Amino acid sequence: MLNGLEGQARAHSTGYEVVQWIDHAPDDVVEDAARLAGRLVTDAPMGELSLEAEHWDAVRMRESERESIDRGRIRAATGARHIGSGRLVASTEIGVPRSQPQIGYQWDTLVDPVHRGHRLGLLIKIANLRLLEHELAGMEAVETWTATENTHMVAINEAIGLRPVERFGACEVKI
């Protein structure tokens, strides 16, 4: 199933290349990875929640990477680099506890709005699953959460075989 989806994604994503890493983003993409991380709370559909943009830079990204390692987590990440500009324009991460490597937890996935429509979200999520399959042969499952309003990510998750097992809500109050 993933082979067919990956082929479709690659056919729509000409002009982009996949970049992967474990634990530490390569120096040539760390600033872009940080920029994407900072956009997550404002770009991902979250319904009526009003979230403020976060400042992320290479220093904060490196601190986050160190914290993951210190907490005993492996960070498997995959991005898409736009060949024409050399910029990382999409990224996804899965965290895996070293003490329980049979389960991974999907963290951020984001495609820069300018580069949407090329199936980069699908491409990088499949590539990241393959990276984990290669690096952590004993992994059995990945858990994630996605806002129901984020219809594009819900569709990607369903296409790659993720299935809803529970629902929860978020509330906001202005003080």
Contacts in CASP RR format, 6 or more apart in sequence:
PFRMAT RR
TARGET T0000
AUTHOR 0000-0000-0000
METHOD contacts of the structure
MODEL  1
MLNGLEGQARAHSTGYEVVQWIDHAPDDVVEDAARLAGRLVTDAPMGELS
LEAEHWDAVRMRESERESIDRGRIRAATGARHIGSGRLVASTEIGVPRSQ
PQIGYQWDTLVDPVHRGHRLGLLIKIANLRLLEHELAGMEAVETWTATEN
THMVAINEAIGLRPVERFGACEVKI
1 160 0 8 1.000
1 161 0 8 1.000
2 126 0 8 1.000
2 129 0 8 1.000
2 130 0 8 1.000
2 160 0 8 1.000
5 122 0 8 1.000
5 126 0 8 1.000
5 159 0 8 1.000
5 160 0 8 1.000
6 123 0 8 1.000
6 126 0 8 1.000
6 127 0 8 1.000
8 119 0 8 1.000
8 122 0 8 1.000
9 119 0 8 1.000
9 120 0 8 1.000
9 121 0 8 1.000
9 122 0 8 1.000
9 123 0 8 1.000
9 126 0 8 1.000
10 123 0 8 1.000
12 117 0 8 1.000
12 118 0 8 1.000
12 119 0 8 1.000
13 80 0 8 1.000
13 118 0 8 1.000
13 119 0 8 1.000
13 120 0 8 1.000
13 123 0 8 1.000
15 82 0 8 1.000
15 83 0 8 1.000
15 84 0 8 1.000
16 80 0 8 1.000
16 81 0 8 1.000
16 82 0 8 1.000
16 83 0 8 1.000
16 89 0 8 1.000
16 90 0 8 1.000
16 115 0 8 1.000
16 118 0 8 1.000
16 120 0 8 1.000
16 123 0 8 1.000
17 80 0 8 1.000
17 81 0 8 1.000
17 83 0 8 1.000
18 78 0 8 1.000
18 79 0 8 1.000
18 80 0 8 1.000
18 81 0 8 1.000
18 123 0 8 1.000
18 124 0 8 1.000
18 127 0 8 1.000
19 26 0 8 1.000
19 29 0 8 1.000
19 78 0 8 1.000
19 79 0 8 1.000
19 80 0 8 1.000
19 81 0 8 1.000
19 88 0 8 1.000
20 76 0 8 1.000
20 77 0 8 1.000
20 78 0 8 1.000
20 79 0 8 1.000
20 127 0 8 1.000
20 128 0 8 1.000
20 131 0 8 1.000
21 77 0 8 1.000
22 74 0 8 1.000
22 75 0 8 1.000
22 76 0 8 1.000
22 77 0 8 1.000
22 131 0 8 1.000
22 135 0 8 1.000
23 65 0 8 1.000
23 68 0 8 1.000
23 69 0 8 1.000
23 74 0 8 1.000
23 75 0 8 1.000
24 62 0 8 1.000
24 65 0 8 1.000
25 33 0 8 1.000
25 61 0 8 1.000
25 65 0 8 1.000
25 77 0 8 1.000
29 79 0 8 1.000
29 81 0 8 1.000
29 88 0 8 1.000
30 58 0 8 1.000
30 61 0 8 1.000
30 62 0 8 1.000
31 57 0 8 1.000
31 58 0 8 1.000
31 61 0 8 1.000
32 87 0 8 1.000
32 88 0 8 1.000
32 89 0 8 1.000
33 61 0 8 1.000
33 77 0 8 1.000
33 79 0 8 1.000
33 88 0 8 1.000
33 91 0 8 1.000
34 56 0 8 1.000
34 57 0 8 1.000
34 58 0 8 1.000
34 60 0 8 1.000
34 61 0 8 1.000
35 56 0 8 1.000
36 88 0 8 1.000
36 89 0 8 1.000
36 90 0 8 1.000
36 91 0 8 1.000
36 108 0 8 1.000
36 110 0 8 1.000
36 112 0 8 1.000
37 54 0 8 1.000
37 56 0 8 1.000
37 61 0 8 1.000
37 64 0 8 1.000
37 91 0 8 1.000
37 108 0 8 1.000
37 110 0 8 1.000
38 53 0 8 1.000
38 54 0 8 1.000
38 55 0 8 1.000
38 56 0 8 1.000
39 53 0 8 1.000
39 110 0 8 1.000
39 112 0 8 1.000
40 54 0 8 1.000
40 108 0 8 1.000
40 110 0 8 1.000
41 51 0 8 1.000
41 52 0 8 1.000
41 53 0 8 1.000
41 54 0 8 1.000
42 51 0 8 1.000
42 52 0 8 1.000
42 53 0 8 1.000
43 110 0 8 1.000
43 113 0 8 1.000
44 110 0 8 1.000
44 147 0 8 1.000
44 150 0 8 1.000
44 153 0 8 1.000
45 147 0 8 1.000
45 149 0 8 1.000
45 150 0 8 1.000
45 151 0 8 1.000
46 147 0 8 1.000
46 149 0 8 1.000
46 150 0 8 1.000
46 170 0 8 1.000
47 147 0 8 1.000
47 149 0 8 1.000
48 172 0 8 1.000
49 170 0 8 1.000
49 172 0 8 1.000
50 172 0 8 1.000
65 75 0 8 1.000
68 74 0 8 1.000
68 75 0 8 1.000
68 95 0 8 1.000
69 75 0 8 1.000
72 97 0 8 1.000
72 98 0 8 1.000
72 99 0 8 1.000
73 95 0 8 1.000
73 96 0 8 1.000
73 97 0 8 1.000
73 98 0 8 1.000
74 95 0 8 1.000
74 96 0 8 1.000
74 97 0 8 1.000
74 98 0 8 1.000
74 101 0 8 1.000
74 135 0 8 1.000
74 136 0 8 1.000
75 93 0 8 1.000
75 94 0 8 1.000
75 95 0 8 1.000
75 107 0 8 1.000
76 93 0 8 1.000
76 94 0 8 1.000
76 95 0 8 1.000
76 96 0 8 1.000
76 128 0 8 1.000
76 131 0 8 1.000
76 132 0 8 1.000
76 135 0 8 1.000
76 136 0 8 1.000
77 91 0 8 1.000
77 92 0 8 1.000
77 93 0 8 1.000
77 94 0 8 1.000
77 128 0 8 1.000
78 91 0 8 1.000
78 92 0 8 1.000
78 124 0 8 1.000
78 125 0 8 1.000
78 127 0 8 1.000
78 128 0 8 1.000
78 131 0 8 1.000
79 88 0 8 1.000
79 90 0 8 1.000
79 91 0 8 1.000
79 92 0 8 1.000
79 124 0 8 1.000
79 127 0 8 1.000
80 88 0 8 1.000
80 89 0 8 1.000
80 90 0 8 1.000
80 91 0 8 1.000
80 111 0 8 1.000
80 115 0 8 1.000
80 120 0 8 1.000
80 121 0 8 1.000
80 123 0 8 1.000
80 124 0 8 1.000
81 87 0 8 1.000
81 88 0 8 1.000
81 89 0 8 1.000
82 89 0 8 1.000
82 115 0 8 1.000
89 111 0 8 1.000
89 112 0 8 1.000
89 114 0 8 1.000
89 115 0 8 1.000
89 120 0 8 1.000
90 110 0 8 1.000
90 111 0 8 1.000
90 112 0 8 1.000
90 115 0 8 1.000
90 120 0 8 1.000
90 121 0 8 1.000
90 123 0 8 1.000
90 124 0 8 1.000
91 108 0 8 1.000
91 109 0 8 1.000
91 110 0 8 1.000
91 124 0 8 1.000
92 106 0 8 1.000
92 107 0 8 1.000
92 108 0 8 1.000
92 109 0 8 1.000
92 110 0 8 1.000
92 121 0 8 1.000
92 124 0 8 1.000
92 125 0 8 1.000
92 128 0 8 1.000
93 106 0 8 1.000
93 107 0 8 1.000
93 108 0 8 1.000
93 109 0 8 1.000
93 128 0 8 1.000
94 104 0 8 1.000
94 105 0 8 1.000
94 106 0 8 1.000
94 107 0 8 1.000
94 128 0 8 1.000
94 129 0 8 1.000
94 132 0 8 1.000
94 142 0 8 1.000
95 104 0 8 1.000
95 105 0 8 1.000
95 106 0 8 1.000
95 107 0 8 1.000
96 103 0 8 1.000
96 104 0 8 1.000
96 105 0 8 1.000
96 132 0 8 1.000
96 136 0 8 1.000
96 139 0 8 1.000
97 103 0 8 1.000
97 104 0 8 1.000
101 136 0 8 1.000
101 138 0 8 1.000
101 139 0 8 1.000
102 138 0 8 1.000
102 139 0 8 1.000
102 140 0 8 1.000
102 141 0 8 1.000
103 139 0 8 1.000
103 140 0 8 1.000
103 141 0 8 1.000
103 142 0 8 1.000
103 143 0 8 1.000
104 132 0 8 1.000
104 139 0 8 1.000
104 141 0 8 1.000
104 142 0 8 1.000
104 143 0 8 1.000
105 142 0 8 1.000
105 143 0 8 1.000
105 144 0 8 1.000
106 142 0 8 1.000
106 143 0 8 1.000
106 144 0 8 1.000
106 145 0 8 1.000
109 121 0 8 1.000
109 124 0 8 1.000
109 125 0 8 1.000
109 153 0 8 1.000
111 120 0 8 1.000
111 121 0 8 1.000
116 152 0 8 1.000
121 153 0 8 1.000
121 156 0 8 1.000
122 156 0 8 1.000
122 159 0 8 1.000
122 160 0 8 1.000
125 156 0 8 1.000
125 157 0 8 1.000
125 160 0 8 1.000
126 160 0 8 1.000
129 142 0 8 1.000
129 160 0 8 1.000
132 139 0 8 1.000
132 142 0 8 1.000
133 139 0 8 1.000
142 162 0 8 1.000
144 157 0 8 1.000
144 162 0 8 1.000
145 168 0 8 1.000
146 153 0 8 1.000
146 154 0 8 1.000
146 157 0 8 1.000
148 154 0 8 1.000
END
